Each structure stands twice: as structure tokens, then as C-alpha cells.
Amino acid sequence: MTRGRKQKRIPGRIKNIDYKDPKQLRRFVTERGKIVPSRISGASALCQRRLAKAVKRARHVGLLPFIEETYK
């Protein structure tokens, strides 16, 4: 008998992933500016795609830096 993989939830149960909320998105970006993978963040595939899109939009608009000042 096999059990299916249990779907992980985003910590803090984010309902709406908004690119205009950089404080929320910073939890999913490393110091070097990389988006945290779903195996570490615990996000499902759908939520991970939404997070990645929101982070990229926030970077493009200028709300999130591409890389921290210490690594420039």
C-alpha cells in the first residue's frame, strides 16, 4: 500500500501572493537574490509558480532588489 505525497503548504498560509508586497516576498528570496526552491519553502508547484512570477514582477518594478548590496 502506497501513500501519496502530502502537499506542503506555504508557511504562514499565504492566500494572495501579491507582487506589491515585498515584505512578504523577501521570505522566499535568498541573500544572493535567488528564489527559494519549493522543497525548502514548502510551497506546492502552483504556489511556487505564483511566487516566482510575483518575485520577478516585484524585481522588474523595483520593489525587490535583484541582489543585496553586500554581494555587489
Predicted model as a PDB file, atoms N, CA, C, CB and O in Angstrom, pLDDT in the B-factor column:
MODEL        1                                                                  
ATOM      1  N   MET A   1       0.844  -1.167   0.000  1.00 66.00           N  
ATOM      2  CA  MET A   1       0.000   0.000   0.000  1.00 66.00           C  
ATOM      3  C   MET A   1       0.895   1.238   0.000  1.00 66.00           C  
ATOM      4  CB  MET A   1      -0.963  -0.006   1.218  1.00 66.00           C  
ATOM      5  O   MET A   1       1.752   1.394   0.869  1.00 66.00           O  
ATOM      6  N   THR A   2       0.692   2.097  -0.962  1.00 67.00           N  
ATOM      7  CA  THR A   2       1.491   3.303  -1.052  1.00 67.00           C  
ATOM      8  C   THR A   2       0.648   4.511  -0.670  1.00 67.00           C  
ATOM      9  CB  THR A   2       2.069   3.468  -2.463  1.00 67.00           C  
ATOM     10  O   THR A   2      -0.557   4.578  -0.910  1.00 67.00           O  
ATOM     11  N   ARG A   3       1.330   5.433  -0.080  1.00 66.00           N  
ATOM     12  CA  ARG A   3       0.652   6.679   0.271  1.00 66.00           C  
ATOM     13  C   ARG A   3       1.113   7.767  -0.680  1.00 66.00           C  
ATOM     14  CB  ARG A   3       0.930   7.080   1.749  1.00 66.00           C  
ATOM     15  O   ARG A   3       2.286   7.826  -1.049  1.00 66.00           O  
ATOM     16  N   GLY A   4       0.190   8.622  -1.072  1.00 64.00           N  
ATOM     17  CA  GLY A   4       0.552   9.727  -1.950  1.00 64.00           C  
ATOM     18  C   GLY A   4       1.367  10.758  -1.210  1.00 64.00           C  
ATOM     19  O   GLY A   4       1.362  10.827   0.020  1.00 64.00           O  
ATOM     20  N   ARG A   5       2.053  11.543  -1.974  1.00 58.00           N  
ATOM     21  CA  ARG A   5       2.867  12.589  -1.375  1.00 58.00           C  
ATOM     22  C   ARG A   5       1.962  13.668  -0.801  1.00 58.00           C  
ATOM     23  CB  ARG A   5       3.845  13.188  -2.409  1.00 58.00           C  
ATOM     24  O   ARG A   5       1.065  14.175  -1.475  1.00 58.00           O  
ATOM     25  N   LYS A   6       2.210  14.003   0.438  1.00 58.00           N  
ATOM     26  CA  LYS A   6       1.407  15.029   1.084  1.00 58.00           C  
ATOM     27  C   LYS A   6       1.846  16.395   0.585  1.00 58.00           C  
ATOM     28  CB  LYS A   6       1.527  14.941   2.622  1.00 58.00           C  
ATOM     29  O   LYS A   6       3.034  16.718   0.567  1.00 58.00           O  
ATOM     30  N   GLN A   7       0.873  17.182   0.185  1.00 54.00           N  
ATOM     31  CA  GLN A   7       1.189  18.509  -0.330  1.00 54.00           C  
ATOM     32  C   GLN A   7       1.541  19.442   0.814  1.00 54.00           C  
ATOM     33  CB  GLN A   7       0.014  19.074  -1.141  1.00 54.00           C  
ATOM     34  O   GLN A   7       0.814  19.549   1.802  1.00 54.00           O  
ATOM     35  N   LYS A   8       2.664  20.111   0.658  1.00 52.00           N  
ATOM     36  CA  LYS A   8       3.096  21.054   1.677  1.00 52.00           C  
ATOM     37  C   LYS A   8       2.427  22.396   1.429  1.00 52.00           C  
ATOM     38  CB  LYS A   8       4.635  21.198   1.684  1.00 52.00           C  
ATOM     39  O   LYS A   8       2.065  22.734   0.302  1.00 52.00           O  
ATOM     40  N   ARG A   9       2.278  23.122   2.465  1.00 54.00           N  
ATOM     41  CA  ARG A   9       1.690  24.451   2.375  1.00 54.00           C  
ATOM     42  C   ARG A   9       2.765  25.496   2.592  1.00 54.00           C  
ATOM     43  CB  ARG A   9       0.551  24.624   3.397  1.00 54.00           C  
ATOM     44  O   ARG A   9       3.787  25.236   3.228  1.00 54.00           O  
ATOM     45  N   ILE A  10       2.525  26.671   2.060  1.00 54.00           N  
ATOM     46  CA  ILE A  10       3.443  27.778   2.288  1.00 54.00           C  
ATOM     47  C   ILE A  10       3.343  28.166   3.753  1.00 54.00           C  
ATOM     48  CB  ILE A  10       3.125  28.993   1.354  1.00 54.00           C  
ATOM     49  O   ILE A  10       2.240  28.330   4.274  1.00 54.00           O  
ATOM     50  N   PRO A  11       4.486  28.318   4.432  1.00 54.00           N  
ATOM     51  CA  PRO A  11       4.437  28.726   5.833  1.00 54.00           C  
ATOM     52  C   PRO A  11       3.706  30.052   5.984  1.00 54.00           C  
ATOM     53  CB  PRO A  11       5.852  28.834   6.411  1.00 54.00           C  
ATOM     54  O   PRO A  11       3.937  30.994   5.226  1.00 54.00           O  
ATOM     55  N   GLY A  12       2.856  30.108   6.933  1.00 51.00           N  
ATOM     56  CA  GLY A  12       2.094  31.324   7.144  1.00 51.00           C  
ATOM     57  C   GLY A  12       0.822  31.356   6.320  1.00 51.00           C  
ATOM     58  O   GLY A  12       0.033  32.292   6.449  1.00 51.00           O  
ATOM     59  N   ARG A  13       0.607  30.365   5.484  1.00 58.00           N  
ATOM     60  CA  ARG A  13      -0.605  30.203   4.678  1.00 58.00           C  
ATOM     61  C   ARG A  13      -0.974  31.484   3.941  1.00 58.00           C  
ATOM     62  CB  ARG A  13      -1.765  29.765   5.557  1.00 58.00           C  
ATOM     63  O   ARG A  13      -1.963  32.145   4.258  1.00 58.00           O  
ATOM     64  N   ILE A  14      -0.175  31.804   2.978  1.00 63.00           N  
ATOM     65  CA  ILE A  14      -0.430  32.977   2.169  1.00 63.00           C  
ATOM     66  C   ILE A  14      -1.563  32.661   1.208  1.00 63.00           C  
ATOM     67  CB  ILE A  14       0.843  33.423   1.408  1.00 63.00           C  
ATOM     68  O   ILE A  14      -1.465  31.728   0.412  1.00 63.00           O  
ATOM     69  N   LYS A  15      -2.616  33.422   1.279  1.00 73.00           N  
ATOM     70  CA  LYS A  15      -3.745  33.212   0.374  1.00 73.00           C  
ATOM     71  C   LYS A  15      -3.496  33.951  -0.937  1.00 73.00           C  
ATOM     72  CB  LYS A  15      -5.070  33.687   1.024  1.00 73.00           C  
ATOM     73  O   LYS A  15      -3.612  33.374  -2.018  1.00 73.00           O  
ATOM     74  N   ASN A  16      -3.161  35.208  -0.833  1.00 83.00           N  
ATOM     75  CA  ASN A  16      -2.922  36.009  -2.027  1.00 83.00           C  
ATOM     76  C   ASN A  16      -1.439  36.344  -2.109  1.00 83.00           C  
ATOM     77  CB  ASN A  16      -3.781  37.303  -2.015  1.00 83.00           C  
ATOM     78  O   ASN A  16      -0.871  36.925  -1.184  1.00 83.00           O  
ATOM     79  N   ILE A  17      -0.835  35.981  -3.195  1.00 88.00           N  
ATOM     80  CA  ILE A  17       0.567  36.301  -3.418  1.00 88.00           C  
ATOM     81  C   ILE A  17       0.591  37.540  -4.285  1.00 88.00           C  
ATOM     82  CB  ILE A  17       1.352  35.107  -4.083  1.00 88.00           C  
ATOM     83  O   ILE A  17       0.232  37.497  -5.462  1.00 88.00           O  
ATOM     84  N   ASP A  18       1.015  38.643  -3.696  1.00 91.00           N  
ATOM     85  CA  ASP A  18       0.950  39.916  -4.391  1.00 91.00           C  
ATOM     86  C   ASP A  18       2.366  40.443  -4.607  1.00 91.00           C  
ATOM     87  CB  ASP A  18       0.095  40.937  -3.598  1.00 91.00           C  
ATOM     88  O   ASP A  18       3.178  40.467  -3.682  1.00 91.00           O  
ATOM     89  N   TYR A  19       2.653  40.863  -5.840  1.00 93.00           N  
ATOM     90  CA  TYR A  19       3.996  41.372  -6.116  1.00 93.00           C  
ATOM     91  C   TYR A  19       4.228  42.735  -5.485  1.00 93.00           C  
ATOM     92  CB  TYR A  19       4.227  41.455  -7.610  1.00 93.00           C  
ATOM     93  O   TYR A  19       5.373  43.177  -5.397  1.00 93.00           O  
ATOM     94  N   LYS A  20       3.172  43.415  -5.042  1.00 94.00           N  
ATOM     95  CA  LYS A  20       3.315  44.737  -4.450  1.00 94.00           C  
ATOM     96  C   LYS A  20       3.597  44.674  -2.952  1.00 94.00           C  
ATOM     97  CB  LYS A  20       2.067  45.548  -4.701  1.00 94.00           C  
ATOM     98  O   LYS A  20       3.629  45.706  -2.281  1.00 94.00           O  
ATOM     99  N   ASP A  21       3.803  43.464  -2.425  1.00 91.00           N  
ATOM    100  CA  ASP A  21       4.111  43.295  -1.004  1.00 91.00           C  
ATOM    101  C   ASP A  21       5.516  42.703  -0.863  1.00 91.00           C  
ATOM    102  CB  ASP A  21       3.048  42.382  -0.306  1.00 91.00           C  
ATOM    103  O   ASP A  21       5.651  41.496  -0.660  1.00 91.00           O  
ATOM    104  N   PRO A  22       6.563  43.526  -0.965  1.00 91.00           N  
ATOM    105  CA  PRO A  22       7.931  42.991  -0.927  1.00 91.00           C  
ATOM    106  C   PRO A  22       8.310  42.396   0.416  1.00 91.00           C  
ATOM    107  CB  PRO A  22       8.908  44.071  -1.276  1.00 91.00           C  
ATOM    108  O   PRO A  22       9.168  41.515   0.477  1.00 91.00           O  
ATOM    109  N   LYS A  23       7.693  42.855   1.488  1.00 91.00           N  
ATOM    110  CA  LYS A  23       7.990  42.308   2.821  1.00 91.00           C  
ATOM    111  C   LYS A  23       7.636  40.822   2.867  1.00 91.00           C  
ATOM    112  CB  LYS A  23       7.212  43.084   3.922  1.00 91.00           C  
ATOM    113  O   LYS A  23       8.367  40.023   3.452  1.00 91.00           O  
ATOM    114  N   GLN A  24       6.534  40.465   2.261  1.00 89.00           N  
ATOM    115  CA  GLN A  24       6.095  39.068   2.216  1.00 89.00           C  
ATOM    116  C   GLN A  24       6.990  38.246   1.285  1.00 89.00           C  
ATOM    117  CB  GLN A  24       4.626  38.981   1.755  1.00 89.00           C  
ATOM    118  O   GLN A  24       7.304  37.093   1.580  1.00 89.00           O  
ATOM    119  N   LEU A  25       7.394  38.836   0.175  1.00 91.00           N  
ATOM    120  CA  LEU A  25       8.174  38.105  -0.826  1.00 91.00           C  
ATOM    121  C   LEU A  25       9.623  37.890  -0.407  1.00 91.00           C  
ATOM    122  CB  LEU A  25       8.138  38.842  -2.141  1.00 91.00           C  
ATOM    123  O   LEU A  25      10.264  36.952  -0.882  1.00 91.00           O  
ATOM    124  N   ARG A  26      10.157  38.745   0.481  1.00 91.00           N  
ATOM    125  CA  ARG A  26      11.556  38.615   0.909  1.00 91.00           C  
ATOM    126  C   ARG A  26      11.833  37.286   1.602  1.00 91.00           C  
ATOM    127  CB  ARG A  26      11.922  39.756   1.840  1.00 91.00           C  
ATOM    128  O   ARG A  26      12.970  36.816   1.621  1.00 91.00           O  
ATOM    129  N   ARG A  27      10.792  36.682   2.172  1.00 90.00           N  
ATOM    130  CA  ARG A  27      10.983  35.388   2.838  1.00 90.00           C  
ATOM    131  C   ARG A  27      11.342  34.294   1.843  1.00 90.00           C  
ATOM    132  CB  ARG A  27       9.723  34.994   3.607  1.00 90.00           C  
ATOM    133  O   ARG A  27      11.897  33.265   2.228  1.00 90.00           O  
ATOM    134  N   PHE A  28      11.034  34.500   0.582  1.00 92.00           N  
ATOM    135  CA  PHE A  28      11.239  33.474  -0.426  1.00 92.00           C  
ATOM    136  C   PHE A  28      12.393  33.796  -1.363  1.00 92.00           C  
ATOM    137  CB  PHE A  28       9.981  33.282  -1.220  1.00 92.00           C  
ATOM    138  O   PHE A  28      12.523  33.179  -2.421  1.00 92.00           O  
ATOM    139  N   VAL A  29      13.231  34.755  -0.988  1.00 92.00           N  
ATOM    140  CA  VAL A  29      14.400  35.131  -1.784  1.00 92.00           C  
ATOM    141  C   VAL A  29      15.621  35.052  -0.875  1.00 92.00           C  
ATOM    142  CB  VAL A  29      14.241  36.573  -2.406  1.00 92.00           C  
ATOM    143  O   VAL A  29      15.590  35.531   0.258  1.00 92.00           O  
ATOM    144  N   THR A  30      16.701  34.442  -1.379  1.00 91.00           N  
ATOM    145  CA  THR A  30      17.916  34.333  -0.582  1.00 91.00           C  
ATOM    146  C   THR A  30      18.681  35.654  -0.601  1.00 91.00           C  
ATOM    147  CB  THR A  30      18.804  33.187  -1.103  1.00 91.00           C  
ATOM    148  O   THR A  30      18.301  36.594  -1.299  1.00 91.00           O  
ATOM    149  N   GLU A  31      19.770  35.712   0.180  1.00 87.00           N  
ATOM    150  CA  GLU A  31      20.582  36.925   0.222  1.00 87.00           C  
ATOM    151  C   GLU A  31      21.217  37.221  -1.133  1.00 87.00           C  
ATOM    152  CB  GLU A  31      21.666  36.798   1.287  1.00 87.00           C  
ATOM    153  O   GLU A  31      21.452  38.377  -1.485  1.00 87.00           O  
ATOM    154  N   ARG A  32      21.485  36.176  -1.872  1.00 89.00           N  
ATOM    155  CA  ARG A  32      22.084  36.351  -3.193  1.00 89.00           C  
ATOM    156  C   ARG A  32      21.055  36.636  -4.273  1.00 89.00           C  
ATOM    157  CB  ARG A  32      22.869  35.127  -3.564  1.00 89.00           C  
ATOM    158  O   ARG A  32      21.406  36.807  -5.440  1.00 89.00           O  
ATOM    159  N   GLY A  33      19.805  36.687  -3.893  1.00 89.00           N  
ATOM    160  CA  GLY A  33      18.760  37.056  -4.835  1.00 89.00           C  
ATOM    161  C   GLY A  33      18.063  35.901  -5.515  1.00 89.00           C  
ATOM    162  O   GLY A  33      17.231  36.117  -6.397  1.00 89.00           O  
ATOM    163  N   LYS A  34      18.380  34.680  -5.128  1.00 93.00           N  
ATOM    164  CA  LYS A  34      17.753  33.524  -5.752  1.00 93.00           C  
ATOM    165  C   LYS A  34      16.416  33.223  -5.081  1.00 93.00           C  
ATOM    166  CB  LYS A  34      18.682  32.298  -5.678  1.00 93.00           C  
ATOM    167  O   LYS A  34      16.240  33.436  -3.881  1.00 93.00           O  
ATOM    168  N   ILE A  35      15.496  32.731  -5.872  1.00 94.00           N  
ATOM    169  CA  ILE A  35      14.200  32.336  -5.349  1.00 94.00           C  
ATOM    170  C   ILE A  35      14.367  30.987  -4.658  1.00 94.00           C  
ATOM    171  CB  ILE A  35      13.120  32.268  -6.483  1.00 94.00           C  
ATOM    172  O   ILE A  35      14.950  30.059  -5.218  1.00 94.00           O  
ATOM    173  N   VAL A  36      13.849  30.893  -3.436  1.00 93.00           N  
ATOM    174  CA  VAL A  36      13.987  29.663  -2.642  1.00 93.00           C  
ATOM    175  C   VAL A  36      13.202  28.542  -3.314  1.00 93.00           C  
ATOM    176  CB  VAL A  36      13.490  29.881  -1.175  1.00 93.00           C  
ATOM    177  O   VAL A  36      12.044  28.739  -3.680  1.00 93.00           O  
ATOM    178  N   PRO A  37      13.816  27.359  -3.483  1.00 93.00           N  
ATOM    179  CA  PRO A  37      13.105  26.255  -4.134  1.00 93.00           C  
ATOM    180  C   PRO A  37      11.944  25.743  -3.283  1.00 93.00           C  
ATOM    181  CB  PRO A  37      14.069  25.114  -4.430  1.00 93.00           C  
ATOM    182  O   PRO A  37      11.901  25.938  -2.068  1.00 93.00           O  
ATOM    183  N   SER A  38      11.018  25.088  -3.953  1.00 89.00           N  
ATOM    184  CA  SER A  38       9.805  24.638  -3.260  1.00 89.00           C  
ATOM    185  C   SER A  38      10.100  23.562  -2.222  1.00 89.00           C  
ATOM    186  CB  SER A  38       8.794  24.113  -4.265  1.00 89.00           C  
ATOM    187  O   SER A  38       9.368  23.438  -1.240  1.00 89.00           O  
ATOM    188  N   ARG A  39      11.166  22.777  -2.425  1.00 90.00           N  
ATOM    189  CA  ARG A  39      11.490  21.747  -1.446  1.00 90.00           C  
ATOM    190  C   ARG A  39      11.915  22.353  -0.121  1.00 90.00           C  
ATOM    191  CB  ARG A  39      12.585  20.841  -1.976  1.00 90.00           C  
ATOM    192  O   ARG A  39      11.818  21.693   0.914  1.00 90.00           O  
ATOM    193  N   ILE A  40      12.380  23.584  -0.129  1.00 90.00           N  
ATOM    194  CA  ILE A  40      12.780  24.266   1.099  1.00 90.00           C  
ATOM    195  C   ILE A  40      11.648  25.156   1.618  1.00 90.00           C  
ATOM    196  CB  ILE A  40      14.050  25.104   0.859  1.00 90.00           C  
ATOM    197  O   ILE A  40      11.384  25.196   2.820  1.00 90.00           O  
ATOM    198  N   SER A  41      10.981  25.867   0.706  1.00 86.00           N  
ATOM    199  CA  SER A  41       9.911  26.765   1.144  1.00 86.00           C  
ATOM    200  C   SER A  41       8.650  26.013   1.515  1.00 86.00           C  
ATOM    201  CB  SER A  41       9.598  27.772   0.062  1.00 86.00           C  
ATOM    202  O   SER A  41       7.841  26.511   2.297  1.00 86.00           O  
ATOM    203  N   GLY A  42       8.468  24.816   0.966  1.00 85.00           N  
ATOM    204  CA  GLY A  42       7.281  24.041   1.270  1.00 85.00           C  
ATOM    205  C   GLY A  42       6.088  24.391   0.420  1.00 85.00           C  
ATOM    206  O   GLY A  42       4.973  23.962   0.718  1.00 85.00           O  
ATOM    207  N   ALA A  43       6.290  25.152  -0.621  1.00 86.00           N  
ATOM    208  CA  ALA A  43       5.191  25.559  -1.487  1.00 86.00           C  
ATOM    209  C   ALA A  43       4.863  24.457  -2.496  1.00 86.00           C  
ATOM    210  CB  ALA A  43       5.539  26.866  -2.216  1.00 86.00           C  
ATOM    211  O   ALA A  43       5.734  23.689  -2.903  1.00 86.00           O  
ATOM    212  N   SER A  44       3.599  24.398  -2.886  1.00 86.00           N  
ATOM    213  CA  SER A  44       3.207  23.454  -3.928  1.00 86.00           C  
ATOM    214  C   SER A  44       3.691  23.989  -5.270  1.00 86.00           C  
ATOM    215  CB  SER A  44       1.661  23.229  -3.938  1.00 86.00           C  
ATOM    216  O   SER A  44       4.184  25.113  -5.363  1.00 86.00           O  
ATOM    217  N   ALA A  45       3.546  23.180  -6.296  1.00 89.00           N  
ATOM    218  CA  ALA A  45       4.015  23.590  -7.615  1.00 89.00           C  
ATOM    219  C   ALA A  45       3.283  24.839  -8.095  1.00 89.00           C  
ATOM    220  CB  ALA A  45       3.831  22.453  -8.622  1.00 89.00           C  
ATOM    221  O   ALA A  45       3.894  25.753  -8.649  1.00 89.00           O  
ATOM    222  N   LEU A  46       1.977  24.869  -7.879  1.00 89.00           N  
ATOM    223  CA  LEU A  46       1.188  26.028  -8.303  1.00 89.00           C  
ATOM    224  C   LEU A  46       1.606  27.282  -7.534  1.00 89.00           C  
ATOM    225  CB  LEU A  46      -0.316  25.758  -8.101  1.00 89.00           C  
ATOM    226  O   LEU A  46       1.790  28.345  -8.126  1.00 89.00           O  
ATOM    227  N   CYS A  47       1.757  27.155  -6.214  1.00 89.00           N  
ATOM    228  CA  CYS A  47       2.158  28.300  -5.397  1.00 89.00           C  
ATOM    229  C   CYS A  47       3.576  28.738  -5.733  1.00 89.00           C  
ATOM    230  CB  CYS A  47       2.052  27.959  -3.908  1.00 89.00           C  
ATOM    231  O   CYS A  47       3.876  29.931  -5.710  1.00 89.00           O  
ATOM    232  N   GLN A  48       4.454  27.782  -6.046  1.00 91.00           N  
ATOM    233  CA  GLN A  48       5.825  28.136  -6.400  1.00 91.00           C  
ATOM    234  C   GLN A  48       5.863  28.938  -7.696  1.00 91.00           C  
ATOM    235  CB  GLN A  48       6.685  26.877  -6.534  1.00 91.00           C  
ATOM    236  O   GLN A  48       6.634  29.890  -7.815  1.00 91.00           O  
ATOM    237  N   ARG A  49       5.038  28.560  -8.660  1.00 93.00           N  
ATOM    238  CA  ARG A  49       4.979  29.325  -9.907  1.00 93.00           C  
ATOM    239  C   ARG A  49       4.453  30.726  -9.651  1.00 93.00           C  
ATOM    240  CB  ARG A  49       4.098  28.611 -10.942  1.00 93.00           C  
ATOM    241  O   ARG A  49       4.958  31.693 -10.221  1.00 93.00           O  
ATOM    242  N   ARG A  50       3.437  30.844  -8.795  1.00 93.00           N  
ATOM    243  CA  ARG A  50       2.895  32.169  -8.463  1.00 93.00           C  
ATOM    244  C   ARG A  50       3.926  33.005  -7.721  1.00 93.00           C  
ATOM    245  CB  ARG A  50       1.619  32.035  -7.617  1.00 93.00           C  
ATOM    246  O   ARG A  50       4.055  34.203  -7.975  1.00 93.00           O  
ATOM    247  N   LEU A  51       4.663  32.379  -6.800  1.00 93.00           N  
ATOM    248  CA  LEU A  51       5.703  33.096  -6.062  1.00 93.00           C  
ATOM    249  C   LEU A  51       6.799  33.593  -6.992  1.00 93.00           C  
ATOM    250  CB  LEU A  51       6.304  32.199  -4.984  1.00 93.00           C  
ATOM    251  O   LEU A  51       7.238  34.739  -6.894  1.00 93.00           O  
ATOM    252  N   ALA A  52       7.239  32.720  -7.898  1.00 94.00           N  
ATOM    253  CA  ALA A  52       8.304  33.101  -8.831  1.00 94.00           C  
ATOM    254  C   ALA A  52       7.864  34.268  -9.704  1.00 94.00           C  
ATOM    255  CB  ALA A  52       8.707  31.905  -9.710  1.00 94.00           C  
ATOM    256  O   ALA A  52       8.630  35.202  -9.941  1.00 94.00           O  
ATOM    257  N   LYS A  53       6.633  34.206 -10.177  1.00 95.00           N  
ATOM    258  CA  LYS A  53       6.118  35.288 -11.025  1.00 95.00           C  
ATOM    259  C   LYS A  53       6.020  36.583 -10.232  1.00 95.00           C  
ATOM    260  CB  LYS A  53       4.738  34.915 -11.609  1.00 95.00           C  
ATOM    261  O   LYS A  53       6.356  37.649 -10.747  1.00 95.00           O  
ATOM    262  N   ALA A  54       5.562  36.504  -8.985  1.00 95.00           N  
ATOM    263  CA  ALA A  54       5.431  37.702  -8.147  1.00 95.00           C  
ATOM    264  C   ALA A  54       6.798  38.303  -7.838  1.00 95.00           C  
ATOM    265  CB  ALA A  54       4.696  37.366  -6.838  1.00 95.00           C  
ATOM    266  O   ALA A  54       6.955  39.524  -7.860  1.00 95.00           O  
ATOM    267  N   VAL A  55       7.791  37.454  -7.549  1.00 95.00           N  
ATOM    268  CA  VAL A  55       9.138  37.956  -7.256  1.00 95.00           C  
ATOM    269  C   VAL A  55       9.724  38.635  -8.490  1.00 95.00           C  
ATOM    270  CB  VAL A  55      10.064  36.804  -6.783  1.00 95.00           C  
ATOM    271  O   VAL A  55      10.331  39.701  -8.387  1.00 95.00           O  
ATOM    272  N   LYS A  56       9.544  38.024  -9.645  1.00 95.00           N  
ATOM    273  CA  LYS A  56      10.095  38.607 -10.871  1.00 95.00           C  
ATOM    274  C   LYS A  56       9.416  39.929 -11.207  1.00 95.00           C  
ATOM    275  CB  LYS A  56       9.946  37.631 -12.041  1.00 95.00           C  
ATOM    276  O   LYS A  56      10.076  40.868 -11.651  1.00 95.00           O  
ATOM    277  N   ARG A  57       8.112  40.009 -11.000  1.00 96.00           N  
ATOM    278  CA  ARG A  57       7.402  41.271 -11.238  1.00 96.00           C  
ATOM    279  C   ARG A  57       7.872  42.341 -10.267  1.00 96.00           C  
ATOM    280  CB  ARG A  57       5.882  41.072 -11.110  1.00 96.00           C  
ATOM    281  O   ARG A  57       8.077  43.489 -10.663  1.00 96.00           O  
ATOM    282  N   ALA A  58       8.046  41.978  -8.994  1.00 95.00           N  
ATOM    283  CA  ALA A  58       8.496  42.942  -7.999  1.00 95.00           C  
ATOM    284  C   ALA A  58       9.896  43.445  -8.320  1.00 95.00           C  
ATOM    285  CB  ALA A  58       8.467  42.321  -6.606  1.00 95.00           C  
ATOM    286  O   ALA A  58      10.196  44.621  -8.113  1.00 95.00           O  
ATOM    287  N   ARG A  59      10.758  42.560  -8.825  1.00 95.00           N  
ATOM    288  CA  ARG A  59      12.107  42.979  -9.227  1.00 95.00           C  
ATOM    289  C   ARG A  59      12.037  43.941 -10.410  1.00 95.00           C  
ATOM    290  CB  ARG A  59      12.974  41.750  -9.589  1.00 95.00           C  
ATOM    291  O   ARG A  59      12.738  44.953 -10.439  1.00 95.00           O  
ATOM    292  N   HIS A  60      11.197  43.623 -11.372  1.00 95.00           N  
ATOM    293  CA  HIS A  60      11.091  44.444 -12.572  1.00 95.00           C  
ATOM    294  C   HIS A  60      10.573  45.843 -12.245  1.00 95.00           C  
ATOM    295  CB  HIS A  60      10.175  43.771 -13.592  1.00 95.00           C  
ATOM    296  O   HIS A  60      11.039  46.831 -12.812  1.00 95.00           O  
ATOM    297  N   VAL A  61       9.607  45.923 -11.328  1.00 95.00           N  
ATOM    298  CA  VAL A  61       9.036  47.209 -10.936  1.00 95.00           C  
ATOM    299  C   VAL A  61      10.011  47.979 -10.052  1.00 95.00           C  
ATOM    300  CB  VAL A  61       7.697  47.005 -10.205  1.00 95.00           C  
ATOM    301  O   VAL A  61       9.970  49.208 -10.009  1.00 95.00           O  
ATOM    302  N   GLY A  62      10.891  47.262  -9.344  1.00 94.00           N  
ATOM    303  CA  GLY A  62      11.867  47.923  -8.490  1.00 94.00           C  
ATOM    304  C   GLY A  62      11.553  47.811  -7.017  1.00 94.00           C  
ATOM    305  O   GLY A  62      12.171  48.494  -6.200  1.00 94.00           O  
ATOM    306  N   LEU A  63      10.612  46.969  -6.664  1.00 93.00           N  
ATOM    307  CA  LEU A  63      10.257  46.806  -5.258  1.00 93.00           C  
ATOM    308  C   LEU A  63      11.215  45.867  -4.540  1.00 93.00           C  
ATOM    309  CB  LEU A  63       8.836  46.288  -5.132  1.00 93.00           C  
ATOM    310  O   LEU A  63      11.430  46.005  -3.336  1.00 93.00           O  
ATOM    311  N   LEU A  64      11.791  44.915  -5.266  1.00 91.00           N  
ATOM    312  CA  LEU A  64      12.767  43.975  -4.707  1.00 91.00           C  
ATOM    313  C   LEU A  64      14.069  44.126  -5.473  1.00 91.00           C  
ATOM    314  CB  LEU A  64      12.246  42.501  -4.775  1.00 91.00           C  
ATOM    315  O   LEU A  64      14.053  44.282  -6.694  1.00 91.00           O  
ATOM    316  N   PRO A  65      15.208  44.080  -4.769  1.00 90.00           N  
ATOM    317  CA  PRO A  65      16.487  44.143  -5.487  1.00 90.00           C  
ATOM    318  C   PRO A  65      16.802  42.788  -6.135  1.00 90.00           C  
ATOM    319  CB  PRO A  65      17.633  44.561  -4.525  1.00 90.00           C  
ATOM    320  O   PRO A  65      16.361  41.744  -5.654  1.00 90.00           O  
ATOM    321  N   PHE A  66      17.558  42.820  -7.213  1.00 90.00           N  
ATOM    322  CA  PHE A  66      17.984  41.577  -7.848  1.00 90.00           C  
ATOM    323  C   PHE A  66      19.016  40.873  -6.984  1.00 90.00           C  
ATOM    324  CB  PHE A  66      18.553  41.848  -9.247  1.00 90.00           C  
ATOM    325  O   PHE A  66      19.073  39.644  -6.948  1.00 90.00           O  
ATOM    326  N   ILE A  67      19.840  41.666  -6.282  1.00 86.00           N  
ATOM    327  CA  ILE A  67      20.886  41.130  -5.416  1.00 86.00           C  
ATOM    328  C   ILE A  67      21.128  42.125  -4.283  1.00 86.00           C  
ATOM    329  CB  ILE A  67      22.206  40.857  -6.219  1.00 86.00           C  
ATOM    330  O   ILE A  67      20.977  43.332  -4.474  1.00 86.00           O  
ATOM    331  N   GLU A  68      21.500  41.628  -3.112  1.00 79.00           N  
ATOM    332  CA  GLU A  68      21.736  42.501  -1.965  1.00 79.00           C  
ATOM    333  C   GLU A  68      22.995  43.326  -2.170  1.00 79.00           C  
ATOM    334  CB  GLU A  68      21.846  41.681  -0.675  1.00 79.00           C  
ATOM    335  O   GLU A  68      23.863  42.965  -2.965  1.00 79.00           O  
ATOM    336  N   GLU A  69      23.089  44.428  -1.453  1.00 75.00           N  
ATOM    337  CA  GLU A  69      24.223  45.328  -1.583  1.00 75.00           C  
ATOM    338  C   GLU A  69      25.543  44.655  -1.216  1.00 75.00           C  
ATOM    339  CB  GLU A  69      24.013  46.544  -0.719  1.00 75.00           C  
ATOM    340  O   GLU A  69      26.579  44.987  -1.792  1.00 75.00           O  
ATOM    341  N   THR A  70      25.527  43.720  -0.270  1.00 74.00           N  
ATOM    342  CA  THR A  70      26.766  43.105   0.191  1.00 74.00           C  
ATOM    343  C   THR A  70      27.402  42.211  -0.871  1.00 74.00           C  
ATOM    344  CB  THR A  70      26.505  42.301   1.445  1.00 74.00           C  
ATOM    345  O   THR A  70      28.601  41.942  -0.806  1.00 74.00           O  
ATOM    346  N   TYR A  71      26.625  41.750  -1.841  1.00 69.00           N  
ATOM    347  CA  TYR A  71      27.153  40.845  -2.865  1.00 69.00           C  
ATOM    348  C   TYR A  71      27.446  41.538  -4.183  1.00 69.00           C  
ATOM    349  CB  TYR A  71      26.187  39.727  -3.102  1.00 69.00           C  
ATOM    350  O   TYR A  71      27.860  40.890  -5.143  1.00 69.00           O  
ATOM    351  N   LYS A  72      27.234  42.861  -4.242  1.00 63.00           N  
ATOM    352  CA  LYS A  72      27.521  43.583  -5.488  1.00 63.00           C  
ATOM    353  C   LYS A  72      28.990  43.825  -5.642  1.00 63.00           C  
ATOM    354  CB  LYS A  72      26.780  44.901  -5.536  1.00 63.00           C  
ATOM    355  O   LYS A  72      29.417  44.419  -6.632  1.00 63.00           O  
TER     356      LYS A  72                                                      
ENDMDL                                                                          
END                                                                             
